[in-house]
Amino acid sequence: KFHIYTREGTKENPHDHQQVKVIDVSAIESDGSEVTNASLGPLFPRGLFVAMSADKTFQLYEWPDIAGKDLIIAPDGIPEHTANGVKPKVVTEPVEFDTDDPAIWIHPADPLKSLVIGTDKEEGGGLYVYDLDGKIIRDKVVKGLHRPNNVDLEYGLKLRGKSTDFVVVTERNSARVRVFSVPDMKPLDNGGIKIFEGEELADPMGVAIYKRPSDNAVFVIAGRKDGPSGTYLWQYRIQDDGTGNVKMTKVRSFGTYSGKLEIESIAV
């Protein structure tokens, strides 16, 4: 089941996000999901919802099928979800090991050329790139990563004066992140960037990217499998290193942690 909540809270408590509905879908064991309400042409005219599944595929749903016809709360607060599970419009080709976390790149000129980029989570796994028909684009797949976990993307990082879209993926077994340009999936990281340096607990898991509106500075926020409370998350500024590749500079650490279970999903 997926649980759908309002984006905005109440006037009394802006963090009180109300549950809209609970819906059955055919995806199983969904560690990661991603959504956009942007129109992606006739295939997904009102947006796309991507969920990983236990059969080593990603399942692509039309967003209105998940969120509801009008994308608004029913008068009674929580409408009944369908007794029959919503079926995906597209199922991707399977990966080698274990689908985990997706990101959606929206093509700036032709929404039909948008991409889904997802992790195959295992030592020797990789980043898989799919078209909106669920077909793997073989020449864009990045293989041989060291247990890639989560992926996020951002648009318009300036590299040698050129606006570059890119993805960042965590490599659990190497305590690094990898950075690739989108849509060509070329490395931008000189082979990988170490994170949580100097820490005994340094296995990265979740990752999110944030662009500051005031000056378009771009930041990466990474979480880890385990780590001390108060400094569980590390924030890095990502910039051109002067050669057209990227460097990351630590800005701060923060984040309370219970020590019970890892916090994997990060969003800004």
ZAVO-140426 format. One record per residue (C-alpha): residue number from 0; residue in three letters; x negated, y, z. Coordinates in steps of 0.05 Angstrom, whole numbers, plus 32768, in hexadecimal, padded with zeros to 4 digits. Layout:
<atoms>
ATOM  pos  code    px    py    pz
ATOM  NUM   ALA     X     Y     Z
...
</atoms>
This chain:
<atoms>
ATOM  pos  code    px    py    pz
ATOM    0   LYS  8000  8000  8000
ATOM    1   PHE  7FEB  8048  7FF4
ATOM    2   HIS  8001  807F  8022
ATOM    3   ILE  8011  80C2  8002
ATOM    4   TYR  800D  8102  802C
ATOM    5   THR  801A  814B  801F
ATOM    6   ARG  7FDE  8175  800D
ATOM    7   GLU  7FF4  81AE  803B
ATOM    8   GLY  8004  81A7  8084
ATOM    9   THR  803B  81CB  80AB
ATOM   10   LYS  803B  8214  80BF
ATOM   11   GLU  8031  8200  8107
ATOM   12   ASN  7FF8  81D1  80F7
ATOM   13   PRO  7FD6  81D6  80B2
ATOM   14   HIS  7FB4  8193  80BE
ATOM   15   ASP  7FF6  816F  80CA
ATOM   16   HIS  7FFC  814E  8085
ATOM   17   GLN  8040  812E  807F
ATOM   18   GLN  8047  80E8  8063
ATOM   19   VAL  8070  80EB  8023
ATOM   20   LYS  8075  80A1  8012
ATOM   21   VAL  8055  805D  8016
ATOM   22   ILE  8051  8037  7FD4
ATOM   23   ASP  803F  7FF0  7FC1
ATOM   24   VAL  800D  7FE9  7F88
ATOM   25   SER  7FEC  7FAD  7F6A
ATOM   26   ALA  7FA5  7FC1  7F7D
ATOM   27   ILE  7F87  7F9A  7FB6
ATOM   28   GLU  7F53  7FAD  7FEB
ATOM   29   SER  7F4D  7FF4  7FD1
ATOM   30   ASP  7F0F  8010  7FF3
ATOM   31   GLY  7F0D  804B  7FC4
ATOM   32   SER  7F3F  8074  7F9C
ATOM   33   GLU  7F3F  80B4  7F74
ATOM   34   VAL  7F76  80E1  7F58
ATOM   35   THR  7F7F  811B  7F29
ATOM   36   ASN  7FBF  813E  7F16
ATOM   37   ALA  7FA0  815C  7ED7
ATOM   38   SER  7FC0  8149  7E96
ATOM   39   LEU  7F97  8115  7E71
ATOM   40   GLY  7FBE  8116  7E30
ATOM   41   PRO  7FF5  80E5  7E1C
ATOM   42   LEU  7FD6  80AB  7E43
ATOM   43   PHE  7FDB  80CF  7E87
ATOM   44   PRO  8001  810F  7E7A
ATOM   45   ARG  800C  8120  7EC4
ATOM   46   GLY  7FCD  8105  7EE3
ATOM   47   LEU  7FA8  80C5  7EF5
ATOM   48   PHE  7F9F  809C  7F34
ATOM   49   VAL  7F66  8069  7F36
ATOM   50   ALA  7F60  8031  7F69
ATOM   51   MET  7F2C  7FF9  7F6E
ATOM   52   SER  7F46  7FB2  7F74
ATOM   53   ALA  7F2C  7F6F  7F8D
ATOM   54   ASP  7F27  7F52  7F47
ATOM   55   LYS  7EEB  7F7E  7F36
ATOM   56   THR  7F14  7FB0  7F0E
ATOM   57   PHE  7F2F  7FF7  7F16
ATOM   58   GLN  7F79  8001  7F0D
ATOM   59   LEU  7F91  8041  7EEC
ATOM   60   TYR  7FD7  8059  7EFF
ATOM   61   GLU  7FFF  8094  7EE7
ATOM   62   TRP  7FFE  80C6  7F20
ATOM   63   PRO  804A  80D3  7F20
ATOM   64   ASP  8055  8088  7F29
ATOM   65   ILE  802F  808D  7F6A
ATOM   66   ALA  8043  80D2  7F83
ATOM   67   GLY  808A  80D4  7F6A
ATOM   68   LYS  80AE  80F2  7F2E
ATOM   69   ASP  80AD  813A  7F45
ATOM   70   LEU  8070  8135  7F74
ATOM   71   ILE  809A  8154  7FAC
ATOM   72   ILE  80B3  813B  7FEF
ATOM   73   ALA  80F8  811D  7FF0
ATOM   74   PRO  812C  8142  801B
ATOM   75   ASP  812B  810B  804F
ATOM   76   GLY  80DF  8110  8057
ATOM   77   ILE  80C9  80C9  8045
ATOM   78   PRO  80EB  80AA  8009
ATOM   79   GLU  80F1  805F  8002
ATOM   80   HIS  80B9  8041  7FD9
ATOM   81   THR  80C9  8010  7FA2
ATOM   82   ALA  80D1  7FC7  7FB5
ATOM   83   ASN  80AA  7FB5  7F77
ATOM   84   GLY  8061  7FC8  7F76
ATOM   85   VAL  804E  7FFE  7F44
ATOM   86   LYS  8026  7FDF  7F0B
ATOM   87   PRO  7FE8  8001  7EEF
ATOM   88   LYS  7FED  801E  7EAA
ATOM   89   VAL  7FA5  8009  7E9D
ATOM   90   VAL  7F76  7FD6  7EBE
ATOM   91   THR  7F2C  7FDF  7EB0
ATOM   92   GLU  7EFE  7FA8  7E99
ATOM   93   PRO  7EDF  7F84  7ED4
ATOM   94   VAL  7E9A  7F93  7EF0
ATOM   95   GLU  7E65  7F62  7F06
ATOM   96   PHE  7E6B  7F67  7F52
ATOM   97   ASP  7E9D  7F93  7F78
ATOM   98   THR  7EC2  7FD2  7F63
ATOM   99   ASP  7EC1  8006  7F9B
ATOM  100   ASP  7EC8  8050  7F8E
ATOM  101   PRO  7EDE  8078  7F50
ATOM  102   ALA  7ED8  80C0  7F37
ATOM  103   ILE  7EFD  80E0  7EFD
ATOM  104   TRP  7ED9  810D  7ECB
ATOM  105   ILE  7F09  8139  7EA4
ATOM  106   HIS  7EF1  814A  7E5E
ATOM  107   PRO  7EF0  8196  7E55
ATOM  108   ALA  7F0E  8196  7E0E
ATOM  109   ASP  7F30  8153  7E02
ATOM  110   PRO  7F52  8131  7E3E
ATOM  111   LEU  7F55  80EF  7E18
ATOM  112   LYS  7F0A  80EC  7E1C
ATOM  113   SER  7F0A  80F0  7E69
ATOM  114   LEU  7EE4  80BB  7E8F
ATOM  115   VAL  7EEC  8090  7ECD
ATOM  116   ILE  7EA9  8084  7EF0
ATOM  117   GLY  7EA8  804D  7F24
ATOM  118   THR  7E76  8028  7F50
ATOM  119   ASP  7E66  7FDE  7F4E
ATOM  120   LYS  7E52  7FD4  7F96
ATOM  121   GLU  7E1A  7FA1  7F9E
ATOM  122   GLU  7DCE  7F9E  7F99
ATOM  123   GLY  7DC1  7FA2  7F4F
ATOM  124   GLY  7E06  7FC2  7F43
ATOM  125   GLY  7E11  8004  7F21
ATOM  126   LEU  7E3D  803C  7F07
ATOM  127   TYR  7E70  8026  7ED4
ATOM  128   VAL  7E8F  8058  7EA3
ATOM  129   TYR  7ED4  804B  7E86
ATOM  130   ASP  7F00  806C  7E52
ATOM  131   LEU  7F4A  8077  7E62
ATOM  132   ASP  7F5B  8034  7E41
ATOM  133   GLY  7F31  8012  7E77
ATOM  134   LYS  7EF9  7FFE  7E48
ATOM  135   ILE  7EB2  7FFF  7E63
ATOM  136   ILE  7E87  802F  7E3B
ATOM  137   ARG  7E4A  8003  7E3A
ATOM  138   ASP  7E16  8036  7E26
ATOM  139   LYS  7E29  8063  7E61
ATOM  140   VAL  7E25  802D  7E97
ATOM  141   VAL  7DED  8035  7ECA
ATOM  142   LYS  7DD7  7FF1  7EE3
ATOM  143   GLY  7DA3  7FDA  7F16
ATOM  144   LEU  7DB6  8008  7F50
ATOM  145   HIS  7DA9  7FF4  7F98
ATOM  146   ARG  7DEF  7FE7  7FB3
ATOM  147   PRO  7E12  8025  7F98
ATOM  148   ASN  7E4A  8038  7FC7
ATOM  149   ASN  7E71  8079  7FBA
ATOM  150   VAL  7E70  80AA  7F80
ATOM  151   ASP  7E87  80F2  7F78
ATOM  152   LEU  7E80  8124  7F3F
ATOM  153   GLU  7E7D  816F  7F33
ATOM  154   TYR  7E7E  819D  7EF8
ATOM  155   GLY  7E4F  81D4  7EE1
ATOM  156   LEU  7E0E  81CE  7F08
ATOM  157   LYS  7DDB  81FC  7EE9
ATOM  158   LEU  7D9D  81D5  7ED1
ATOM  159   ARG  7D6B  81FF  7EAA
ATOM  160   GLY  7DA4  822F  7E9D
ATOM  161   LYS  7DD1  81F9  7E80
ATOM  162   SER  7E14  81E8  7E9F
ATOM  163   THR  7E11  819E  7EB1
ATOM  164   ASP  7E47  816F  7ECC
ATOM  165   PHE  7E2B  8139  7EF9
ATOM  166   VAL  7E3A  80FF  7F28
ATOM  167   VAL  7E19  80EC  7F69
ATOM  168   VAL  7E1A  80A4  7F82
ATOM  169   THR  7E00  8088  7FC4
ATOM  170   GLU  7DCF  804E  7FC3
ATOM  171   ARG  7DD8  8029  8006
ATOM  172   ASN  7D9B  7FFB  8001
ATOM  173   SER  7D69  8031  7FEE
ATOM  174   ALA  7D82  806B  801B
ATOM  175   ARG  7D87  8096  7FDC
ATOM  176   VAL  7DB8  80BA  7FB0
ATOM  177   ARG  7DB5  80B6  7F65
ATOM  178   VAL  7DCA  80EF  7F38
ATOM  179   PHE  7DE0  80E9  7EEF
ATOM  180   SER  7DFA  811A  7EBC
ATOM  181   VAL  7E40  8111  7EA1
ATOM  182   PRO  7E56  80FB  7E6E
ATOM  183   ASP  7E14  80E0  7E55
ATOM  184   MET  7DFF  80C0  7E98
ATOM  185   LYS  7DB7  80D4  7E93
ATOM  186   PRO  7D8E  80D5  7ED4
ATOM  187   LEU  7D82  811A  7EF3
ATOM  188   ASP  7D5F  8103  7F33
ATOM  189   ASN  7D19  80EC  7F21
ATOM  190   GLY  7D2C  80A6  7F36
ATOM  191   GLY  7D53  80B5  7F75
ATOM  192   ILE  7D56  80E6  7FB0
ATOM  193   LYS  7D4B  80CD  7FF7
ATOM  194   ILE  7D7E  80E4  802A
ATOM  195   PHE  7D82  80DE  8077
ATOM  196   GLU  7D36  80E1  8077
ATOM  197   GLY  7D17  80D6  80BB
ATOM  198   GLU  7D55  80B2  80D5
ATOM  199   GLU  7D55  806B  80ED
ATOM  200   LEU  7D9E  8063  80D6
ATOM  201   ALA  7D9A  8079  808D
ATOM  202   ASP  7DC8  804C  8063
ATOM  203   PRO  7DF3  807B  803A
ATOM  204   MET  7E3C  806C  8029
ATOM  205   GLY  7E6D  80A4  801A
ATOM  206   VAL  7E5D  80E2  7FF1
ATOM  207   ALA  7E81  8121  7FDC
ATOM  208   ILE  7E6D  815F  7FB5
ATOM  209   TYR  7E83  81A6  7FC3
ATOM  210   LYS  7E7B  81E4  7F98
ATOM  211   ARG  7E7E  8225  7FC0
ATOM  212   PRO  7EAD  8255  7F9C
ATOM  213   SER  7E88  8295  7FB0
ATOM  214   ASP  7E47  8285  7F8C
ATOM  215   ASN  7E51  8240  7F6C
ATOM  216   ALA  7E1C  8221  7F99
ATOM  217   VAL  7E25  81D5  7F99
ATOM  218   PHE  7E1E  81A8  7FD5
ATOM  219   VAL  7E1D  815D  7FE1
ATOM  220   ILE  7E39  8141  8022
ATOM  221   ALA  7E24  80F9  8032
ATOM  222   GLY  7E3A  80C9  8068
ATOM  223   ARG  7E1A  8089  807F
ATOM  224   LYS  7E2A  8043  8097
ATOM  225   ASP  7E15  8055  80DE
ATOM  226   GLY  7DF7  8091  8100
ATOM  227   PRO  7DF7  80BE  813D
ATOM  228   SER  7E35  80E6  814D
ATOM  229   GLY  7E2D  8130  8140
ATOM  230   THR  7DFE  8126  8105
ATOM  231   TYR  7E22  80EE  80E1
ATOM  232   LEU  7E2B  8116  80A0
ATOM  233   TRP  7DF3  813B  807D
ATOM  234   GLN  7DFF  8175  804D
ATOM  235   TYR  7DCE  8184  8014
ATOM  236   ARG  7DC8  81BC  7FE2
ATOM  237   ILE  7DBE  819F  7F9C
ATOM  238   GLN  7D98  81CA  7F6A
ATOM  239   ASP  7D6B  81CB  7F2D
ATOM  240   ASP  7D24  81B6  7F40
ATOM  241   GLY  7D08  81E1  7F09
ATOM  242   THR  7D01  81A9  7ED7
ATOM  243   GLY  7D4A  819D  7EC6
ATOM  244   ASN  7D51  8166  7EFA
ATOM  245   VAL  7D6F  8171  7F40
ATOM  246   LYS  7D55  8177  7F86
ATOM  247   MET  7D7B  8175  7FC8
ATOM  248   THR  7D6C  819F  8005
ATOM  249   LYS  7D8B  818F  8048
ATOM  250   VAL  7DB9  81C7  8062
ATOM  251   ARG  7DD5  81AA  80A2
ATOM  252   SER  7DEE  816B  80C5
ATOM  253   PHE  7E31  8164  80E8
ATOM  254   GLY  7E6A  8134  80F5
ATOM  255   THR  7E84  810F  8131
ATOM  256   TYR  7E81  80C3  812E
ATOM  257   SER  7EA3  8090  815B
ATOM  258   GLY  7E6F  805A  814F
ATOM  259   LYS  7EA6  8027  8141
ATOM  260   LEU  7EAD  8026  80F5
ATOM  261   GLU  7E8B  804D  80BE
ATOM  262   ILE  7EAD  808A  809F
ATOM  263   GLU  7EA9  807A  8055
ATOM  264   SER  7ED9  80A9  8030
ATOM  265   ILE  7EC2  80F2  802D
ATOM  266   ALA  7EE6  812A  8008
ATOM  267   VAL  7EDC  8175  8006
</atoms>
